[in-house]
């Protein structure tokens, strides 16, 4: 049974920002994992309370155990609360959140909500993953959770509801001034507002009770939340001598964004793989000799495409029947990201995509302009270009119990970071819990308290 809850989010004081001549645009950012160094510096310069200082604090040569990006992120939150740049929601809310953008002549809008989810393991069947994860991002997000004692960004989840009940409850015609609005660098208009009507909240909670939720984006964040939950529960048990009741800790919950897979605004795009250098012992001639033993050149897209360095066009590929891997389950045995992993990274390089990335030989890219800029600099020896999987395929793979290779999908547009924070603690300027009205819920142990600024 899926449990979603309203919560008293910690969010930017828009009235204070307006008095400073700023707005939500001044402080909100894309997710940390799509921000490069140049963009990070630009967000730093945009506003002294820009969310990048929390979600992706800059590293320095002087960093140590007591002063580093994670401790500075915690200090930023504490300082912004003291200054009332960040303020707690007056009462528990579920947040309506929509995104609107142009594709050619078409205007597309994706509607959803932000709420808390009572954490459930993948084995429970309540929440299903669709791809594998990388170790590095989970370690990074865990350090950020431990230091800030906050859940900073949402896990993007999808569900099925052809009747579109959530949309009818949260998106009736209303005053446009009720919504906080920001426009990102891609021209996507983000609209956001708290909904505190108890009747609507109860209807939404009832809607999701029997749903299965699929992680579309944010696998690392969800797995990190599960690990943090277990870490805190172990600390509480050690300090009290008793196992905390299920759902009794603030860290038993995580922030999620939910949108309907039956919404025409749900779009999924591919993530391409770019080789910066050949693995040791390999070069272009040797690699292509092995690649074309397994694949035929064709005129139409059948699997992934290969691009040589320089100005060469994409080479479309078809897997030869005799090269078909026998260890891939149905649904994945024709999926290009899985075929690339099995036949090229493992089958030719005797490695994995993750290992090649960790060795700084391979990068994952979604933005085609960024890829072209990289190509023009000559900093690549080749690339593999994937097709976008359908939402239906992602759903089928999740329900089959199998997973895609990491970074197989890109759900566009990304969720804006900095809209709302879920604190795993009491507010610094209030004794009320983030889940006010749920009296049994405890904060994390005193050992995890924020350091003073």
C-alpha positions as a printed NumPy array, in Angstrom:
array([[  0.   ,   0.   ,   0.   ],
       [  1.463,   3.353,  -1.101],
       [  1.336,   6.126,   1.515],
       [  1.766,   9.729,   0.399],
       [  1.577,  12.582,   2.894],
       [  1.437,  16.371,   2.956],
       [  4.293,  18.091,   4.759],
       [  5.416,  21.47 ,   5.992],
       [  8.024,  22.225,   3.36 ],
       [ 10.882,  24.622,   3.888],
       [ 10.919,  27.009,   0.938],
       [ 12.046,  30.355,  -0.333],
       [ 10.344,  33.434,   1.069],
       [  9.089,  34.882,  -2.214],
       [  7.936,  38.098,  -0.559],
       [ 11.433,  38.737,   0.804],
       [ 12.978,  37.923,  -2.569],
       [ 10.612,  40.377,  -4.267],
       [ 11.607,  43.127,  -1.83 ],
       [ 15.218,  42.514,  -2.889],
       [ 14.286,  42.763,  -6.574],
       [ 14.712,  39.007,  -6.975],
       [ 12.34 ,  36.101,  -7.67 ],
       [ 12.14 ,  32.326,  -7.802],
       [ 14.108,  32.603, -11.056],
       [ 17.003,  34.073,  -9.066],
       [ 17.391,  31.11 ,  -6.726],
       [ 16.023,  27.942,  -8.392],
       [ 18.322,  25.733, -10.481],
       [ 18.291,  22.602, -12.609],
       [ 19.172,  19.375, -10.762],
       [ 22.777,  19.151,  -9.569],
       [ 23.691,  16.335, -11.979],
       [ 23.08 ,  18.413, -15.123],
       [ 25.017,  21.512, -13.954],
       [ 28.533,  21.922, -15.363],
       [ 31.304,  24.071, -13.836],
       [ 30.48 ,  27.132, -15.944],
       [ 26.794,  26.975, -15.039],
       [ 27.655,  26.408, -11.379],
       [ 29.708,  29.62 , -11.32 ],
       [ 26.885,  31.505, -13.082],
       [ 24.338,  30.348, -10.481],
       [ 26.699,  31.436,  -7.691],
       [ 26.812,  34.916,  -9.203],
       [ 23.047,  35.081,  -9.764],
       [ 22.022,  35.428,  -6.091],
       [ 23.735,  34.918,  -2.703],
       [ 21.   ,  32.445,  -1.735],
       [ 20.926,  30.542,  -5.018],
       [ 20.102,  26.879,  -4.411],
       [ 23.281,  25.696,  -6.123],
       [ 25.163,  26.684,  -2.934],
       [ 23.266,  23.89 ,  -1.191],
       [ 22.76 ,  21.273,  -3.886],
       [ 26.177,  21.614,  -5.546],
       [ 28.463,  23.71 ,  -3.388],
       [ 31.771,  24.584,  -5.031],
       [ 34.878,  22.644,  -4.045],
       [ 38.005,  24.497,  -2.939],
       [ 41.672,  23.551,  -2.559],
       [ 41.356,  24.146,   1.214],
       [ 38.531,  21.64 ,   1.757],
       [ 38.912,  19.355,   4.763],
       [ 36.747,  17.243,   7.074],
       [ 35.357,  20.324,   8.84 ],
       [ 35.045,  22.703,   5.906],
       [ 33.852,  21.226,   2.61 ],
       [ 30.946,  21.466,   0.164],
       [ 28.666,  19.442,   2.465],
       [ 29.334,  21.435,   5.646],
       [ 29.02 ,  24.695,   3.722],
       [ 25.679,  23.532,   2.273],
       [ 24.425,  22.901,   5.819],
       [ 25.611,  26.328,   6.935],
       [ 23.824,  27.982,   4.014],
       [ 20.502,  26.397,   4.981],
       [ 20.949,  27.372,   8.613],
       [ 21.886,  30.952,   7.707],
       [ 19.006,  31.342,   5.23 ],
       [ 16.544,  30.104,   7.835],
       [ 17.907,  32.579,  10.39 ],
       [ 17.532,  35.386,   7.839],
       [ 14.042,  34.099,   6.851],
       [ 15.155,  33.639,   3.269],
       [ 13.873,  30.106,   3.8  ],
       [ 10.646,  29.764,   5.769],
       [  8.482,  26.781,   6.798],
       [  5.061,  26.232,   5.279],
       [  2.368,  27.383,   7.702],
       [  0.535,  24.045,   7.517],
       [  1.024,  20.65 ,   5.834],
       [  0.661,  20.848,   2.063],
       [  0.837,  18.815,  -1.088],
       [  2.38 ,  20.938,  -3.81 ],
       [  0.912,  21.225,  -7.299],
       [  3.728,  21.543,  -9.842],
       [  3.397,  21.895, -13.613],
       [  5.857,  22.456, -16.456],
       [  5.001,  23.991, -19.819],
       [  7.238,  24.197, -22.889],
       [  7.245,  24.412, -26.681],
       [  8.132,  21.667, -29.14 ],
       [  7.96 ,  23.301, -32.539],
       [  4.493,  24.805, -32.816],
       [  3.087,  22.619, -30.026],
       [  2.689,  23.717, -26.395],
       [  3.149,  20.796, -23.999],
       [  2.244,  20.823, -20.312],
       [  3.115,  18.163, -17.753],
       [  1.13 ,  18.249, -14.515],
       [  2.1  ,  16.635, -11.251],
       [  2.438,  16.997,  -7.512],
       [  5.134,  17.013,  -4.836],
       [  4.436,  15.094,  -1.628],
       [  6.125,  12.802,   0.847],
       [  6.238,   9.071,   0.263],
       [  6.612,   6.558,   3.055],
       [  9.734,   4.728,   1.909],
       [  9.306,   1.172,   0.642],
       [ 11.903,  -1.299,  -0.593],
       [ 11.876,  -2.406,  -4.212],
       [ 11.055,  -5.915,  -2.999],
       [  7.716,  -4.625,  -1.658],
       [  6.501,  -4.027,  -5.21 ],
       [  5.145,  -0.587,  -4.244],
       [  8.043,   1.274,  -5.869],
       [  9.807,  -0.142,  -8.93 ],
       [ 13.128,   0.925, -10.479],
       [ 13.863,   0.745, -14.195],
       [ 17.635,   1.161, -14.346],
       [ 20.823,   0.433, -12.43 ],
       [ 22.7  ,   3.165, -10.552],
       [ 26.288,   4.394, -10.108],
       [ 28.061,   4.378,  -6.741],
       [ 29.549,   7.886,  -6.844],
       [ 26.311,   9.927,  -6.91 ],
       [ 24.85 ,   7.911,  -4.009],
       [ 27.909,   8.572,  -1.832],
       [ 27.705,  12.271,  -2.685],
       [ 23.982,  12.574,  -1.873],
       [ 24.419,  10.617,   1.379],
       [ 27.068,  13.057,   2.577],
       [ 24.757,  15.948,   1.731],
       [ 21.859,  14.374,   3.674],
       [ 24.015,  13.69 ,   6.715],
       [ 25.277,  17.253,   6.865],
       [ 22.16 ,  19.238,   5.964],
       [ 19.653,  16.876,   7.629],
       [ 17.397,  17.628,   4.683],
       [ 15.888,  15.917,   1.672],
       [ 16.747,  18.55 ,  -0.919],
       [ 15.205,  17.317,  -4.156],
       [ 12.437,  15.063,  -5.364],
       [ 12.525,  11.577,  -6.829],
       [ 10.607,  11.686, -10.113],
       [  7.953,   8.917, -10.17 ],
       [  5.215,   7.941, -12.577],
       [  1.972,   5.993, -12.202],
       [ -0.973,   5.037, -14.388],
       [ -4.379,   6.696, -14.188],
       [ -6.288,   7.047, -17.479],
       [ -9.053,   8.91 , -15.597],
       [ -6.536,  11.634, -14.609],
       [ -8.002,  12.163, -11.157],
       [ -4.972,  13.994,  -9.764],
       [ -5.146,  16.54 , -12.58 ],
       [ -8.836,  17.235, -11.962],
       [ -8.239,  17.734,  -8.223],
       [ -5.161,  19.969,  -8.373],
       [ -5.628,  21.835, -11.64 ],
       [ -9.108,  23.363, -11.812],
       [ -9.274,  26.849, -13.289],
       [ -7.738,  29.195, -10.741],
       [ -6.213,  32.603, -10.316],
       [ -2.818,  32.668, -12.111],
       [ -1.492,  34.84 ,  -9.26 ],
       [ -1.825,  31.848,  -6.911],
       [  1.171,  30.221,  -8.588],
       [  4.88 ,  30.88 ,  -8.099],
       [  6.489,  30.907, -11.555],
       [ 10.014,  30.448, -12.879],
       [ 11.358,  30.027, -16.415],
       [ 14.515,  27.971, -16.909],
       [ 17.293,  28.339, -19.488],
       [ 15.445,  26.056, -21.938],
       [ 12.338,  28.262, -21.804],
       [ 10.341,  25.769, -19.707],
       [  7.789,  27.576, -17.515],
       [  7.545,  26.024, -14.044],
       [  4.463,  26.766, -11.899],
       [  4.2  ,  25.742,  -8.271],
       [  1.799,  26.238,  -5.36 ],
       [  0.968,  24.628,  -1.99 ],
       [ -2.436,  22.944,  -1.65 ],
       [ -3.636,  22.667,   1.952],
       [ -7.314,  21.771,   1.395],
       [ -7.769,  18.673,   3.599],
       [-10.526,  17.23 ,   1.4  ],
       [ -8.331,  17.338,  -1.702],
       [ -5.376,  15.899,   0.233],
       [ -7.437,  12.97 ,   1.514],
       [ -8.717,  12.243,  -1.997],
       [ -5.157,  12.226,  -3.316],
       [ -3.972,   9.938,  -0.526],
       [ -6.812,   7.537,  -1.348],
       [ -5.979,   7.668,  -5.082],
       [ -2.412,   6.478,  -4.567],
       [ -3.081,   3.781,  -1.955],
       [ -3.391,   1.023,  -4.558],
       [ -1.049,   2.468,  -7.189],
       [  2.357,   1.103,  -8.167],
       [  4.966,   3.855,  -8.518],
       [  7.76 ,   3.635, -11.077],
       [ 10.955,   5.644, -10.662],
       [ 11.424,   7.664, -13.834],
       [ 14.385,   9.737, -12.653],
       [ 16.231,   9.918,  -9.353],
       [ 17.151,   6.281,  -8.717],
       [ 20.281,   7.467,  -6.899],
       [ 18.225,   9.766,  -4.666],
       [ 15.729,   7.036,  -3.8  ],
       [ 18.392,   4.455,  -2.993],
       [ 20.231,   7.064,  -0.916],
       [ 17.028,   7.838,   1.011],
       [ 16.61 ,   4.116,   1.746],
       [ 20.206,   3.867,   2.974],
       [ 19.83 ,   7.006,   5.108],
       [ 16.597,   5.653,   6.584],
       [ 18.389,   2.491,   7.723],
       [ 21.334,   4.474,   9.084],
       [ 19.12 ,   6.714,  11.222],
       [ 16.961,   3.824,  12.415],
       [ 20.117,   2.006,  13.544],
       [ 21.251,   5.125,  15.464],
       [ 17.874,   5.444,  17.188],
       [ 17.862,   1.764,  18.117],
       [ 21.378,   2.03 ,  19.521],
       [ 20.506,   5.08 ,  21.628],
       [ 17.107,   3.843,  22.875],
       [ 17.571,   0.078,  22.844],
       [ 14.353,  -0.324,  20.857],
       [ 13.464,  -0.653,  17.198],
       [ 11.615,   2.543,  16.145],
       [  8.014,   1.843,  15.047],
       [  7.536,   1.735,  11.29 ],
       [  7.006,   5.233,   9.879],
       [  7.853,   6.926,  13.188],
       [ 10.976,   8.79 ,  11.977],
       [ 11.146,  11.782,   9.671],
       [ 13.742,   9.864,   7.661],
       [ 11.168,   7.111,   6.974],
       [  9.819,   9.459,   4.279],
       [ 11.22 ,  11.053,   1.133],
       [ 10.057,  13.822,  -1.179],
       [  8.734,  12.712,  -4.555],
       [  7.306,  14.273,  -7.691],
       [  4.43 ,  12.273,  -9.182],
       [  3.099,  12.554, -12.707],
       [  0.706,  10.402, -14.681],
       [  2.169,   8.165, -17.398],
       [ -1.133,   8.663, -19.212],
       [ -0.389,  12.405, -19.38 ],
       [  0.545,  13.376, -22.973],
       [  3.06 ,  15.786, -21.434],
       [  5.262,  12.924, -20.204],
       [  8.249,  12.731, -22.56 ],
       [ 11.29 ,  10.448, -22.428],
       [ 14.537,  11.   , -24.328],
       [ 17.777,   9.008, -24.639],
       [ 21.14 ,   9.429, -22.927],
       [ 24.077,   9.001, -25.32 ],
       [ 27.521,   7.569, -24.506],
       [ 30.66 ,   9.447, -25.601],
       [ 34.15 ,   7.923, -25.517],
       [ 36.862,  10.416, -24.564],
       [ 39.717,   7.94 , -24.988],
       [ 40.129,   4.325, -26.024],
       [ 40.637,   1.791, -23.224],
       [ 44.224,   0.597, -22.915],
       [ 45.287,  -1.494, -25.892],
       [ 42.493,  -0.256, -28.141],
       [ 42.356,   2.159, -31.065],
       [ 39.787,   3.036, -33.689],
       [ 40.871,   0.414, -36.233],
       [ 40.949,  -2.45 , -33.729],
       [ 37.615,  -1.426, -32.205],
       [ 35.807,  -1.095, -35.528],
       [ 37.128,  -4.474, -36.679],
       [ 35.463,  -6.026, -33.604],
       [ 32.311,  -3.875, -33.811],
       [ 31.578,  -4.883, -37.41 ],
       [ 31.992,  -8.556, -36.58 ],
       [ 28.903,  -8.106, -34.396],
       [ 26.936,  -5.437, -36.301],
       [ 25.961,  -4.712, -39.899],
       [ 25.71 ,  -1.195, -41.263],
       [ 22.102,  -0.383, -42.206],
       [ 20.169,   2.598, -43.545],
       [ 17.481,   2.797, -40.838],
       [ 17.665,   2.882, -37.032],
       [ 17.567,  -0.628, -35.595],
       [ 19.769,  -0.464, -32.505],
       [ 22.162,   2.267, -31.385],
       [ 24.307,   4.232, -33.846],
       [ 28.082,   4.653, -33.811],
       [ 29.851,   7.914, -34.618],
       [ 33.507,   8.137, -35.517],
       [ 35.641,  11.139, -34.505],
       [ 35.714,  14.106, -36.885],
       [ 32.874,  15.013, -39.208],
       [ 31.643,  11.486, -39.943],
       [ 27.863,  10.94 , -39.912],
       [ 26.165,   8.418, -37.649],
       [ 26.624,   4.78 , -38.649],
       [ 23.336,   2.962, -38.07 ],
       [ 23.761,  -0.598, -36.838],
       [ 21.89 ,  -3.907, -36.862],
       [ 23.007,  -6.725, -34.556],
       [ 23.959,  -9.899, -36.42 ],
       [ 21.864, -12.909, -35.302],
       [ 24.934, -14.905, -34.295],
       [ 26.097, -12.049, -32.035],
       [ 22.844, -11.826, -30.048],
       [ 23.666, -12.115, -26.321],
       [ 21.964, -15.068, -24.642],
       [ 21.937, -13.57 , -21.144],
       [ 19.47 , -10.731, -21.733],
       [ 15.848, -11.294, -20.677],
       [ 12.889, -10.496, -22.946],
       [ 12.251,  -6.743, -23.38 ],
       [ 15.955,  -6.021, -22.842],
       [ 17.182,  -8.296, -25.638],
       [ 16.176,  -5.697, -28.253],
       [ 16.773,  -2.572, -26.131],
       [ 19.695,  -0.579, -27.51 ],
       [ 21.219,   0.554, -24.188],
       [ 21.291,  -3.057, -22.949],
       [ 22.744,  -4.295, -26.241],
       [ 25.448,  -1.617, -26.143],
       [ 26.366,  -2.627, -22.589],
       [ 26.494,  -6.366, -23.369],
       [ 27.975,  -6.434, -26.854],
       [ 30.358,  -3.476, -26.765],
       [ 31.344,  -2.454, -23.234],
       [ 31.38 ,  -6.021, -21.915],
       [ 31.673,  -7.946, -25.177],
       [ 34.505,  -5.927, -26.738],
       [ 36.168,  -3.868, -23.997],
       [ 35.621,  -6.527, -21.299],
       [ 34.364,  -3.721, -19.03 ],
       [ 31.11 ,  -1.965, -18.12 ],
       [ 29.722,   1.477, -18.769],
       [ 30.147,   2.321, -15.089],
       [ 33.777,   1.16 , -15.013],
       [ 34.599,   3.127, -18.166],
       [ 32.988,   6.208, -16.648],
       [ 34.907,   5.753, -13.391],
       [ 38.128,   5.543, -15.443],
       [ 37.156,   8.874, -17.118],
       [ 37.032,   7.201, -20.524],
       [ 33.282,   7.518, -21.048],
       [ 30.684,  10.246, -20.506],
       [ 26.874,  10.236, -20.496],
       [ 25.288,  13.099, -22.443],
       [ 21.717,  14.169, -23.123],
       [ 22.152,  17.633, -24.596],
       [ 22.945,  17.495, -28.306],
       [ 24.469,  20.987, -28.338],
       [ 26.853,  19.918, -25.588],
       [ 27.809,  16.839, -27.602],
       [ 28.456,  18.908, -30.729],
       [ 30.633,  21.337, -28.775],
       [ 32.633,  18.396, -27.418],
       [ 32.966,  16.934, -30.903],
       [ 34.286,  20.182, -32.361],
       [ 37.049,  20.375, -29.748],
       [ 38.327,  16.923, -30.742],
       [ 37.997,  15.63 , -27.174],
       [ 36.267,  12.431, -28.223],
       [ 37.355,   9.277, -30.05 ],
       [ 33.843,   8.041, -30.738],
       [ 30.258,   7.971, -29.568],
       [ 27.211,   5.75 , -29.289],
       [ 23.821,   7.339, -29.935],
       [ 20.67 ,   5.72 , -28.571],
       [ 16.994,   5.968, -29.444],
       [ 14.43 ,   7.16 , -26.919],
       [ 12.596,   4.29 , -25.205],
       [  8.839,   4.613, -24.958],
       [  7.121,   5.206, -21.618],
       [  5.304,   1.91 , -22.263],
       [  8.63 ,   0.033, -22.551],
       [  9.952,   1.588, -19.337],
       [  6.724,   0.518, -17.607],
       [  6.961,  -3.042, -18.983],
       [ 10.597,  -3.43 , -17.91 ],
       [  9.783,  -2.207, -14.398],
       [  6.888,  -4.627, -14.034],
       [  8.972,  -7.519, -15.38 ],
       [ 11.368,  -7.131, -12.457],
       [ 14.331,  -6.29 , -14.694],
       [ 16.345,  -3.076, -14.975],
       [ 17.903,  -1.101, -17.793],
       [ 21.581,  -0.121, -17.688],
       [ 22.254,   3.106, -15.815],
       [ 21.41 ,   6.353, -17.607],
       [ 19.121,   4.659, -20.138],
       [ 16.406,   7.321, -20.036],
       [ 16.067,  11.062, -19.819],
       [ 12.662,  12.368, -18.777],
       [ 12.319,  15.948, -19.995],
       [ 11.972,  18.52 , -18.612],
       [ 13.928,  18.104, -15.399],
       [ 12.338,  19.017, -12.08 ],
       [ 13.476,  22.418, -10.859],
       [ 15.614,  22.271,  -7.693],
       [ 14.947,  24.679,  -4.852],
       [ 11.153,  24.698,  -4.987],
       [ 10.754,  23.048,  -1.597],
       [ 12.926,  21.21 ,   0.96 ],
       [ 11.857,  18.421,   3.317],
       [ 13.78 ,  18.792,   6.622],
       [ 14.678,  15.646,   8.56 ],
       [ 14.55 ,  17.71 ,  11.77 ],
       [ 12.557,  20.367,  13.57 ],
       [ 12.771,  23.837,  12.116],
       [ 15.367,  26.088,  13.712],
       [ 12.764,  28.783,  14.381],
       [  9.829,  26.52 ,  15.282],
       [  9.118,  23.564,  17.524],
       [  6.649,  22.027,  15.072],
       [  7.71 ,  18.972,  13.129],
       [  7.914,  19.022,   9.343],
       [  5.012,  16.55 ,   9.493],
       [  2.887,  18.543,  11.888],
       [ -0.147,  16.624,  13.057],
       [  1.745,  13.304,  13.086],
       [  2.756,  13.364,  16.714],
       [  4.626,  10.05 ,  16.795],
       [  7.259,  11.114,  14.289],
       [ 10.697,  11.799,  15.75 ],
       [ 13.591,  13.868,  14.551],
       [ 17.015,  12.378,  13.876],
       [ 19.347,  11.787,  16.841],
       [ 21.066,  14.717,  18.532],
       [ 24.417,  13.571,  17.165],
       [ 23.282,  14.707,  13.721],
       [ 22.378,  18.271,  14.737],
       [ 23.549,  21.08 ,  12.468],
       [ 26.746,  22.793,  13.416],
       [ 26.549,  26.481,  14.244],
       [ 27.439,  28.916,  11.529]])
